[in-house]
Amino acid sequence: MTALAADKRLEYTEGVELAFPIDDGDVIYGGAFVCVNAAGYAVPGSDTAGLIFQGVSIHHVDNSLGQDGDQMVVLRRRGLIKATLGHTISQANVGDSVFLVDDQTVDLVANVTNAIFCGVIAGFIAANQAWIDIEPAIRQADVATHIADTSAAHAASAISVADAGAFTAETTVEGALQELYGKAPLPVADPGNGQALPANRSAAVSLTTGATGQTRTLAAPATAGLMLTLCLGVDGGGDCVVTVAAPINQTGNNTITLGDAGDTVVLTSVVIGAAKAWRLVVNDGCSLTTAG
């Protein structure tokens, strides 16, 4: 095609009503909710995966003996449609989205399987009847594959990352969030006497001891770039001795003893050669020793 060099006649439609070719073997009744299937042919509305709602039929068309497209059905694609609900609703449901149950019934998302979006409750009539504004569904037909999957279509795993600065190798928001959360030093509960401290994420752990001495262990870090803060938050009388899988400094110390409330040590994870290791960043009051 080439650009216009002269005026052309404008052809348009308001889009309130539009004809659709009907799928082979189908009958569409007047007043039915109608969808298109994967091939683009009109079929009676139903709670069936892959269908996309297109409007409400204004007349009865029988294509039961025909092939695809032998008959056309005109659909109403704008306005408020009086509809039957499959389950009881109330005035509080005004504004809620509704989804197809069959070609004359709609329901809330909790009561359907495939979530074929067909409109929004605009007005409450009775416990099982409402005015449904179908226009939002028509306008959102282009994202029907997302709307149909209410459990995951809008989840972080379905959203890609645009990373112009090359800050991450992750390709989805979910992956990037896991990476960020893993390196944010958020509070983590004390695992308790004889238990392992977190080595797969950044963390701030407030330790508690009883009247007698206690121990904790710390494995090699799972990745570089982690930050682990240990503080003796409650001193019950006994020390807390943390044994690390490998030395935390050039001296070769691998044991940290926190004896008094407020004793704090901060470790960061690095790569030395091919091995991941913890390295001491801050030591405020802790005793560092080497255990064979």
C-alpha positions in Angstrom: 0.0 0.0 0.0 1.0 3.6 -0.6 0.1 6.8 1.2 -2.9 8.8 0.1 -2.5 11.3 -2.7 -6.2 12.3 -2.8 -9.3 12.2 -0.6 -10.9 8.8 0.0 -14.4 8.0 1.1 -14.6 7.3 4.8 -16.3 4.0 5.7 -17.1 3.4 9.4 -19.5 1.8 11.8 -20.4 2.9 15.4 -19.6 -0.7 16.4 -22.8 -1.1 18.5 -23.8 -4.0 16.3 -21.6 -6.2 14.2 -22.1 -9.4 12.2 -19.9 -12.5 12.9 -19.6 -15.7 10.9 -20.9 -18.7 12.9 -19.0 -21.9 13.6 -20.1 -25.0 11.7 -22.9 -27.0 13.4 -23.9 -24.3 15.9 -27.2 -22.8 16.8 -27.2 -19.3 18.3 -30.4 -18.2 20.0 -31.6 -14.6 20.2 -30.4 -13.0 23.4 -27.5 -15.4 23.9 -24.0 -14.5 25.1 -21.7 -15.2 22.2 -18.0 -15.8 21.9 -15.5 -16.5 19.2 -13.4 -19.7 19.2 -9.7 -20.0 18.3 -10.6 -19.9 14.6 -12.6 -16.7 15.0 -16.0 -18.1 14.5 -19.0 -17.3 16.7 -20.1 -19.9 19.1 -22.6 -19.9 22.0 -21.0 -18.5 25.2 -19.8 -21.1 27.7 -17.2 -21.6 30.5 -14.8 -23.1 28.0 -11.0 -22.4 27.8 -9.9 -20.2 24.9 -13.2 -18.5 24.1 -13.4 -14.7 23.9 -16.6 -12.9 24.6 -17.9 -10.7 21.7 -21.4 -9.6 22.5 -25.1 -10.6 22.7 -27.0 -12.0 19.7 -30.0 -9.9 18.6 -31.6 -12.8 16.6 -31.8 -16.6 16.3 -29.5 -18.2 13.7 -29.3 -21.9 12.9 -26.1 -23.1 11.4 -26.5 -26.7 12.6 -26.3 -28.0 9.0 -23.8 -25.5 7.7 -20.1 -25.1 7.4 -17.9 -22.4 9.1 -19.2 -19.0 8.1 -22.3 -20.2 6.1 -24.5 -18.1 8.5 -23.9 -14.8 10.2 -25.1 -13.6 13.6 -25.4 -9.9 14.5 -24.2 -9.1 18.0 -24.9 -6.2 20.3 -21.5 -5.0 21.6 -22.4 -2.0 23.8 -24.8 -1.2 26.6 -26.3 -2.8 29.7 -27.7 -6.3 29.4 -30.1 -7.9 31.9 -28.5 -11.2 32.9 -29.1 -14.1 35.2 -26.4 -14.9 37.8 -25.5 -18.5 38.7 -25.2 -17.7 42.4 -26.8 -15.1 44.7 -25.5 -11.6 44.7 -26.3 -8.4 46.5 -26.0 -4.6 46.1 -22.4 -5.0 47.3 -21.5 -6.8 44.1 -22.0 -3.7 41.9 -18.7 -3.1 40.2 -17.6 -6.7 40.3 -16.5 -8.5 37.1 -18.6 -11.4 35.8 -17.7 -14.4 33.7 -19.6 -16.8 31.5 -21.3 -19.9 32.8 -23.3 -20.6 29.6 -25.0 -18.6 26.9 -27.5 -17.0 29.3 -25.8 -17.2 32.7 -22.9 -15.3 34.2 -21.2 -15.5 37.6 -18.5 -14.2 39.8 -14.9 -15.5 39.2 -15.0 -17.8 42.3 -17.9 -19.7 40.7 -16.4 -20.4 37.2 -13.5 -22.4 35.9 -12.0 -20.6 32.9 -13.0 -17.0 33.7 -14.3 -15.9 30.3 -14.7 -12.2 31.1 -18.0 -10.8 29.8 -18.7 -7.6 31.7 -19.2 -5.7 35.0 -22.2 -5.6 37.3 -23.6 -2.1 36.7 -26.9 -2.4 38.6 -28.4 -4.8 41.1 -31.9 -6.1 40.2 -32.5 -9.1 42.4 -30.6 -11.9 44.1 -29.9 -13.7 40.8 -30.3 -10.8 38.3 -28.3 -7.7 37.4 -27.6 -5.2 34.7 -24.3 -6.2 33.1 -22.2 -3.6 31.3 -20.6 -5.6 28.5 -18.5 -2.9 27.0 -15.5 -3.4 29.3 -15.3 -7.0 28.1 -15.4 -6.0 24.5 -12.7 -3.4 25.0 -10.5 -5.9 26.8 -10.9 -8.7 24.3 -7.3 -8.1 23.1 -6.0 -9.2 26.5 -8.5 -12.1 26.9 -5.7 -14.6 27.4 -4.6 -12.7 30.5 -8.1 -12.2 31.8 -8.9 -15.9 31.3 -6.1 -16.9 33.7 -6.9 -15.2 36.9 -4.4 -17.2 38.9 -1.2 -16.3 36.9 -1.8 -14.0 33.9 -1.1 -10.9 35.9 1.5 -12.5 38.2 5.1 -11.4 38.4 6.1 -14.5 36.5 4.1 -13.3 33.4 5.7 -9.8 33.3 8.9 -9.4 31.5 11.8 -7.1 32.7 13.1 -4.3 30.6 16.6 -3.9 31.9 18.4 -1.2 29.9 21.1 -1.0 32.5 21.9 -4.7 32.5 21.6 -4.9 36.3 20.1 -8.4 36.3 20.1 -11.6 34.2 16.5 -12.3 35.3 13.9 -12.0 32.5 10.7 -11.7 34.6 9.6 -9.5 37.5 9.2 -12.6 39.7 12.8 -13.6 39.1 14.1 -10.0 39.7 12.1 -9.8 42.9 13.5 -13.0 44.2 17.0 -11.7 43.4 16.3 -8.4 45.2 14.6 -9.9 48.2 17.4 -12.4 48.6 19.9 -9.6 49.0 17.9 -7.2 51.1 18.9 -7.7 54.8 15.4 -8.2 56.2 14.8 -9.4 59.8 14.9 -13.2 60.1 14.0 -15.1 63.3 16.7 -16.6 65.5 16.7 -20.3 64.5 17.5 -21.4 68.0 20.2 -23.3 69.9 22.2 -25.7 67.7 20.5 -24.6 64.5 21.8 -23.1 61.2 21.8 -19.4 60.4 20.6 -18.4 56.9 23.3 -18.7 54.3 21.2 -18.3 51.1 20.0 -14.7 51.6 20.8 -11.5 53.3 19.4 -11.2 56.8 19.5 -9.4 60.2 19.2 -11.9 63.0 18.7 -11.0 66.6 20.0 -13.8 68.8 18.7 -14.9 72.2 20.5 -17.0 74.8 19.5 -18.7 78.0 21.4 -19.1 81.2 23.8 -21.5 79.6 25.9 -21.3 76.5 24.3 -21.8 73.1 25.6 -22.5 69.5 24.7 -21.6 65.9 26.2 -22.7 62.7 26.8 -20.8 59.4 27.4 -22.6 56.1 29.2 -21.2 53.1 27.1 -18.5 51.4 24.9 -19.6 48.5 25.9 -16.6 46.4 28.1 -13.5 46.5 26.7 -10.1 47.5 24.8 -11.2 50.6 24.9 -9.3 53.9 24.4 -11.1 57.2 24.1 -9.1 60.5 24.1 -11.0 63.8 23.4 -9.3 67.1 23.0 -10.7 70.6 19.6 -9.1 71.2 18.8 -10.9 74.5 21.6 -12.1 76.8 20.2 -14.7 79.1 23.5 -15.2 80.8 25.2 -17.6 78.4 27.3 -16.8 75.3 26.3 -17.6 71.8 29.0 -19.3 69.7 28.7 -19.2 66.0 30.8 -21.7 64.0 31.3 -20.7 60.4 32.1 -23.3 57.7 35.3 -21.4 56.6 37.4 -18.5 57.8 35.8 -15.1 57.8 39.0 -13.1 57.7 42.7 -13.3 56.6 43.6 -14.3 60.1 41.7 -17.5 59.6 39.1 -17.1 62.4 36.0 -19.2 61.9 34.3 -18.9 65.3 32.3 -15.8 66.5 31.4 -15.5 70.2 28.7 -13.0 71.2 28.8 -12.6 75.0 26.9 -9.5 75.9 23.7 -7.8 74.7 24.5 -5.6 71.8 27.5 -7.6 70.5 27.2 -7.4 66.7 29.0 -8.8 63.7 28.4 -8.1 60.0 29.5 -10.5 57.3 29.4 -10.1 53.5 29.7 -12.9 51.0 32.4 -12.9 48.3 34.0 -15.2 45.8 37.6 -16.2 46.5 39.0 -18.2 43.7 36.2 -20.5 42.9 34.8 -20.7 46.4 32.1 -18.5 48.0 33.0 -17.3 51.5 32.0 -14.9 54.3 34.1 -12.0 55.1 34.1 -9.8 58.2 32.9 -6.2 57.7 32.0 -5.1 61.2 32.9 -6.5 64.6 31.5 -4.6 67.7 32.2 -6.5 70.9 32.4 -10.1 69.5 35.3 -12.5 70.2 36.9 -14.1 67.1 38.7 -17.4 67.4 39.9 -20.3 65.3 38.6 -23.8 65.9 40.3 -26.7 64.2 
